[in-house]
Amino acid sequence: MADDQHTAAQSAPGATCGSPAQHDTTRHGTPSLTIGIVGLGLIGGSFARAYHAAGATVLAFDTDQDTMDAAMIETVAAPLTNDALASCDLIVLAAYPDACIAWLDEHAELLGRISDVEAGTGPVVIDTAGVKEAVCARAFELARTHGFAFVGTHPMAGTQFSGFAHARADLFQGAPMVLVPPAVDDTHRLLLLDRTHTLLAPVGFGTYSMTTPAVHDKVIAFTSQLAHVVSNAYVKSPTAQEHHGFSAGSYRDLTRVAHLNPGMWAELMMDDAENLSREIGYLVHALTAYQAALDASDREQLRMLLAKGDRIKRALDDERDNE
């Protein structure tokens, strides 16, 4: 998922690049791509490294100059500037949700001038933010008004670490990718999804699924945000200070994502507050039942609660294995 992506809501002056119609070829003889990336945290940086490893030309912008300097040593060919946008086949917005929206607000008119959606020319713009309703509502409006191609995406990959230093070219290898296309007619949606799939192919995603912003945010509140809340809350037990020498795999598994970027996750969770609050309510209700059984010394009730959770997990695993 979009862990630690630097805010990047402004442009920098600088270089221009050639026309997208003048692509060179890679050493494998296939047409090369030019990829623009806004935000070089873990996710944006991993996109940059993956495309660079695949032979693409990577242009990028990040508000942190040290990050830009590090990226341009071996991964980024040049800064992503306004003049360079027309050369891009794909633009990846890998910043916080508010910064993605701000960048699109600033560049929507220019993107429209260099695009012809009907002809399938101009860059496809995607975002990688961990929420979709907050980003896509504005992005779809801007794309429709100004005439450029935009698809919401959420790469289902990440680590507890953040920043360009932890970015990896293989982070997305085999990982699921969720696509959130605009509500256009079926023909245009299929053409847009086909373009997006082709442009993402060099990164190595394993599977693709399609959903709506509302469904995405409802599910991601459970699969991602709640897990971070639980992990973060779990280590607040006073016993956490005394666990050394008594912990093994269970502790490591449950606390892995307690280490997080507070600013980014606070923004994501507030953008999805209703869904996340509902999921926390479900969890509190379930935990209260376990606590009540313990307080009442009701071993059979506790056994039944544990058995029900075990059955649900086994059924979920069987369903996944049969997909």
Buried (B, 14 or more C-beta within 10 A) or exposed (E): BBBBBBBBBEBBEBEEBEEBEEBEEBEEEEEBBBBBBBBBBBBBBBBBBBBBBBBBBBBBBBBBEEBBEBBBEEBBBBBBBBBBBBBBBBBBBBBBBBBBBBBBEEBBEBBBEBBEBEEBEBBBBBBBBBBBBBBBEBBBBBBBEBBBBBBBBBBBBBBBBBBBEBBBBBBBEEBBBBBBBBEBEEEBBEBBBEBBBEBBEBBBBEEBEBBBBEBBBBEBBBEBBBBBBBBBEEBEEEEBEEEEEEEEEEBEEBBEBBBBBEEBBEBBBEBBEEBBEBBBEEBEEEEEBBEEBEEEEEEEBBEEBEEEEEEEEEEEEEEEEEE
